Amino acid sequence: MLIDDDQMILNMFSQYFRNLNYDCECYSNPEEAVAAYKEGQFDVVLTDYQMPEMNGLEVLNDILSFDAGAQCILMSGFCEDFVIDYAKQRGAVHFFQKPLNLKAFGSAIADLTNMPVH
């Protein structure tokens, strides 16, 4: 699951994941994404931190409130260190700064899904 209010980011990552043979459901509205998570089955949640409706920490908290084992990754173009630390304390498995290092990012996804990156 990919959550970002920027449609260009959604399109770019959707193509990136599909090229790696991952299924990827994209959401520009984090509230809709959380509702979809409750109804579906997702291996990893990748969410932007700064979004107008709710931020990535709120997404993380909502999802972990009903699925304590959820694997959530946050990403942001600008974020203070204390937010990164807080996200990891709350249960984020990774926090990536944009622009992403795609090799490290792809390796993290592969580790979480137990699927090799090609």
BELPEKA-V174522 format. One record per pair of residues at least 12 apart in sequence whose C-alpha atoms are under 7 Angstrom apart, sorted by the first residue. I is the first residue (numbers start at 1). J is the second residue. If there is no record, write none. Layout:
# BELPEKA-V174522
i,j
I,J
I,J
This chain:
# BELPEKA-V174522
i,j
1,24
1,25
1,26
1,42
1,44
1,45
1,46
2,24
2,25
2,26
2,27
2,45
2,46
2,47
3,26
3,27
3,28
3,30
3,33
3,46
3,47
3,48
4,27
4,28
4,47
4,48
5,28
5,29
5,51
6,28
7,28
10,26
20,117
20,118
30,53
30,54
30,59
34,59
34,63
43,71
43,113
44,71
44,72
45,71
45,72
45,73
46,72
46,73
46,74
47,73
47,74
47,75
48,74
48,75
48,76
49,74
49,75
49,76
50,76
56,74
57,87
60,72
71,92
71,93
72,92
72,93
73,92
73,93
73,94
73,95
74,92
74,94
74,95
74,96
75,95
75,96
75,97
75,98
76,96
76,97
76,98
77,97
77,98
77,99
